[in-house]
Amino acid sequence: MTHSTSLTPSLASQFEGWANNGPESLETGQQGRDKMDPVHAIYVVVDSMQSLGLSAWTANLLHFLGRFDGLEMHLDEECHPLLCTRQVLLSHVANMHTQRDLSGTREMRMRQLIDDLMQLEFMHHRHYWCVQPPHARVEFNPLEHSWLDFVAMGLPQEQLCGFRPERGNPQWVSLWKEKLLNLN
């Protein structure tokens, strides 16, 4: 199949194959998407939940993650909510396959997963809108609103401030943990 030199996309172009430039093209990602790329993370989350036998709880986890959608733009890369969650899930799947004792119940696996999610860095950051820091007018509370709803609450004269308390957010994390456990 020949590739058109035209810049206009065509219906046929979606069916054209990738050029195989040898093994090095696989290493550089020239063969297309990779399961570990950020855009693919949501699919890995869903697949991992199925592997863990927690498919029935996937919608709850996605709803939880949706509350933080957009927050990654205000955090360090290693704090990205979806990518961190994907790593926790991949770790749980790997541990499940390497351990001989798979007798743990789904509820036990879910509780351990929730415990691990609550330890993720993004759970311990706080953000608020204010005219003059540190006097917050409204603070981000994912139990009450999503990140995107919170961002829309900002007034023109305000600035978005964020910090990580030294002790994290134990009360907030405790409330989230309780909420997630009750969604079972």
One Martini backbone bead per residue (centre of mass of N, CA, C, O) as a GRO file, in nm:
protein
  184
    1MET     BB    1   0.097   0.036   0.023
    2THR     BB    2   0.049   0.366  -0.040
    3HIS     BB    3   0.143   0.686   0.037
    4SER     BB    4   0.025   0.986   0.062
    5THR     BB    5   0.126   1.331   0.001
    6SER     BB    6  -0.113   1.437   0.109
    7LEU     BB    7  -0.267   1.646   0.364
    8THR     BB    8  -0.528   1.508   0.314
    9PRO     BB    9  -0.742   1.327   0.458
   10SER     BB   10  -0.834   0.982   0.437
   11LEU     BB   11  -1.014   0.703   0.467
   12ALA     BB   12  -0.775   0.507   0.386
   13SER     BB   13  -0.550   0.592   0.597
   14GLN     BB   14  -0.659   0.415   0.843
   15PHE     BB   15  -0.559   0.134   0.680
   16GLU     BB   16  -0.276   0.186   0.700
   17GLY     BB   17   0.022   0.073   0.763
   18TRP     BB   18   0.293   0.018   0.938
   19ALA     BB   19   0.615   0.058   0.938
   20ASN     BB   20   0.882  -0.176   0.935
   21ASN     BB   21   1.202  -0.095   1.109
   22GLY     BB   22   1.233  -0.294   1.316
   23PRO     BB   23   1.313  -0.334   1.649
   24GLU     BB   24   1.368  -0.026   1.704
   25SER     BB   25   1.068   0.066   1.658
   26LEU     BB   26   0.958  -0.061   1.920
   27GLU     BB   27   1.136   0.104   2.128
   28THR     BB   28   1.026   0.400   2.006
   29GLY     BB   29   0.708   0.375   1.925
   30GLN     BB   30   0.655   0.338   1.596
   31GLN     BB   31   0.394   0.126   1.622
   32GLY     BB   32   0.246   0.301   1.834
   33ARG     BB   33   0.087   0.224   2.091
   34ASP     BB   34   0.117   0.209   2.448
   35LYS     BB   35   0.022   0.083   2.752
   36MET     BB   36   0.209   0.321   2.905
   37ASP     BB   37   0.060   0.540   2.807
   38PRO     BB   38  -0.141   0.788   2.925
   39VAL     BB   39  -0.393   0.735   2.738
   40HIS     BB   40  -0.406   0.415   2.826
   41ALA     BB   41  -0.457   0.398   3.139
   42ILE     BB   42  -0.764   0.343   3.162
   43TYR     BB   43  -0.747   0.053   3.040
   44VAL     BB   44  -0.561  -0.065   3.256
   45VAL     BB   45  -0.751  -0.024   3.489
   46VAL     BB   46  -0.979  -0.205   3.386
   47ASP     BB   47  -0.810  -0.465   3.343
   48SER     BB   48  -0.708  -0.486   3.637
   49MET     BB   49  -0.979  -0.517   3.774
   50GLN     BB   50  -1.041  -0.782   3.635
   51SER     BB   51  -0.790  -0.943   3.731
   52LEU     BB   52  -0.885  -0.891   4.046
   53GLY     BB   53  -1.207  -0.926   4.060
   54LEU     BB   54  -1.324  -0.592   4.039
   55SER     BB   55  -1.540  -0.507   3.822
   56ALA     BB   56  -1.782  -0.407   4.006
   57TRP     BB   57  -1.581  -0.147   4.099
   58THR     BB   58  -1.497   0.032   3.853
   59ALA     BB   59  -1.699   0.269   3.854
   60ASN     BB   60  -1.609   0.380   4.129
   61LEU     BB   61  -1.316   0.439   4.051
   62LEU     BB   62  -1.378   0.631   3.812
   63HIS     BB   63  -1.530   0.836   3.978
   64PHE     BB   64  -1.303   0.906   4.165
   65LEU     BB   65  -1.103   0.999   3.940
   66GLY     BB   66  -1.294   1.221   3.817
   67ARG     BB   67  -1.256   1.426   4.056
   68PHE     BB   68  -0.933   1.473   3.943
   69ASP     BB   69  -0.973   1.590   3.677
   70GLY     BB   70  -0.690   1.814   3.607
   71LEU     BB   71  -0.491   1.816   3.852
   72GLU     BB   72  -0.224   1.737   3.703
   73MET     BB   73  -0.159   2.043   3.616
   74HIS     BB   74  -0.081   2.099   3.953
   75LEU     BB   75   0.134   1.870   3.940
   76ASP     BB   76   0.350   1.653   3.955
   77GLU     BB   77   0.402   1.392   3.751
   78GLU     BB   78   0.416   1.173   3.997
   79CYS     BB   79   0.093   1.269   4.079
   80HIS     BB   80  -0.082   1.141   3.878
   81PRO     BB   81  -0.373   0.992   3.931
   82LEU     BB   82  -0.395   0.780   3.698
   83LEU     BB   83  -0.099   0.677   3.691
   84CYS     BB   84  -0.084   0.590   3.988
   85THR     BB   85  -0.319   0.392   3.979
   86ARG     BB   86  -0.201   0.209   3.767
   87GLN     BB   87   0.046   0.121   3.935
   88VAL     BB   88  -0.105  -0.008   4.166
   89LEU     BB   89  -0.258  -0.217   3.996
   90LEU     BB   90  -0.012  -0.356   3.869
   91SER     BB   91   0.100  -0.448   4.139
   92HIS     BB   92  -0.140  -0.624   4.223
   93VAL     BB   93  -0.130  -0.814   3.981
   94ALA     BB   94   0.160  -0.912   4.020
   95ASN     BB   95   0.119  -1.022   4.310
   96MET     BB   96  -0.104  -1.224   4.240
   97HIS     BB   97   0.086  -1.395   4.036
   98THR     BB   98   0.331  -1.453   4.254
   99GLN     BB   99   0.136  -1.563   4.451
  100ARG     BB  100   0.013  -1.858   4.582
  101ASP     BB  101  -0.186  -1.703   4.770
  102LEU     BB  102  -0.534  -1.664   4.647
  103SER     BB  103  -0.750  -1.654   4.902
  104GLY     BB  104  -0.832  -1.382   4.884
  105THR     BB  105  -1.070  -1.178   4.890
  106ARG     BB  106  -1.219  -0.930   4.729
  107GLU     BB  107  -1.245  -0.751   4.977
  108MET     BB  108  -0.947  -0.758   5.053
  109ARG     BB  109  -0.841  -0.641   4.785
  110MET     BB  110  -1.000  -0.378   4.803
  111ARG     BB  111  -0.887  -0.274   5.072
  112GLN     BB  112  -0.592  -0.266   4.980
  113LEU     BB  113  -0.634  -0.077   4.745
  114ILE     BB  114  -0.747   0.162   4.905
  115ASP     BB  115  -0.505   0.199   5.088
  116ASP     BB  116  -0.307   0.261   4.853
  117LEU     BB  117  -0.458   0.504   4.731
  118MET     BB  118  -0.445   0.683   4.998
  119GLN     BB  119  -0.115   0.713   4.960
  120LEU     BB  120  -0.124   0.895   4.742
  121GLU     BB  121  -0.012   1.205   4.675
  122PHE     BB  122  -0.274   1.349   4.560
  123MET     BB  123  -0.435   1.310   4.840
  124HIS     BB  124  -0.226   1.543   4.992
  125HIS     BB  125  -0.342   1.781   4.847
  126ARG     BB  126  -0.406   2.140   4.844
  127HIS     BB  127  -0.676   2.360   4.732
  128TYR     BB  128  -0.733   2.720   4.658
  129TRP     BB  129  -0.920   3.014   4.671
  130CYS     BB  130  -0.773   3.352   4.646
  131VAL     BB  131  -0.655   3.677   4.707
  132GLN     BB  132  -0.494   3.611   4.990
  133PRO     BB  133  -0.261   3.444   5.105
  134PRO     BB  134  -0.411   3.191   5.313
  135HIS     BB  135  -0.712   3.298   5.232
  136ALA     BB  136  -0.974   3.102   5.193
  137ARG     BB  137  -1.277   3.066   5.021
  138VAL     BB  138  -1.216   2.788   4.860
  139GLU     BB  139  -1.198   2.435   4.875
  140PHE     BB  140  -1.090   2.143   4.770
  141ASN     BB  141  -1.362   1.887   4.756
  142PRO     BB  142  -1.424   1.571   4.628
  143LEU     BB  143  -1.692   1.519   4.796
  144GLU     BB  144  -1.843   1.783   4.653
  145HIS     BB  145  -1.633   1.817   4.401
  146SER     BB  146  -1.481   1.865   4.125
  147TRP     BB  147  -1.215   2.002   3.985
  148LEU     BB  148  -1.364   2.151   3.755
  149ASP     BB  149  -1.568   2.287   3.942
  150PHE     BB  150  -1.362   2.433   4.115
  151VAL     BB  151  -1.231   2.605   3.894
  152ALA     BB  152  -1.509   2.755   3.828
  153MET     BB  153  -1.512   2.914   4.119
  154GLY     BB  154  -1.332   3.120   4.026
  155LEU     BB  155  -1.224   3.442   4.045
  156PRO     BB  156  -1.068   3.693   3.879
  157GLN     BB  157  -0.902   3.796   4.154
  158GLU     BB  158  -0.801   3.512   4.184
  159GLN     BB  159  -0.604   3.245   4.316
  160LEU     BB  160  -0.441   2.944   4.275
  161CYS     BB  161  -0.374   2.732   4.547
  162GLY     BB  162  -0.099   2.516   4.669
  163PHE     BB  163  -0.043   2.226   4.889
  164ARG     BB  164   0.154   2.023   5.127
  165PRO     BB  165   0.106   1.885   5.398
  166GLU     BB  166   0.305   1.730   5.614
  167ARG     BB  167   0.055   1.521   5.702
  168GLY     BB  168  -0.148   1.576   5.501
  169ASN     BB  169  -0.496   1.416   5.472
  170PRO     BB  170  -0.638   1.231   5.698
  171GLN     BB  171  -0.938   1.312   5.699
  172TRP     BB  172  -0.996   1.296   5.397
  173VAL     BB  173  -0.896   1.004   5.356
  174SER     BB  174  -1.094   0.876   5.553
  175LEU     BB  175  -1.352   0.959   5.400
  176TRP     BB  176  -1.284   0.818   5.133
  177LYS     BB  177  -1.252   0.535   5.237
  178GLU     BB  178  -1.539   0.506   5.344
  179LYS     BB  179  -1.683   0.561   5.078
  180LEU     BB  180  -1.552   0.331   4.909
  181LEU     BB  181  -1.641   0.095   5.092
  182ASN     BB  182  -1.960   0.170   5.056
  183LEU     BB  183  -1.962   0.107   4.731
  184ASN     BB  184  -1.962  -0.216   4.723
   0.00000   0.00000   0.00000
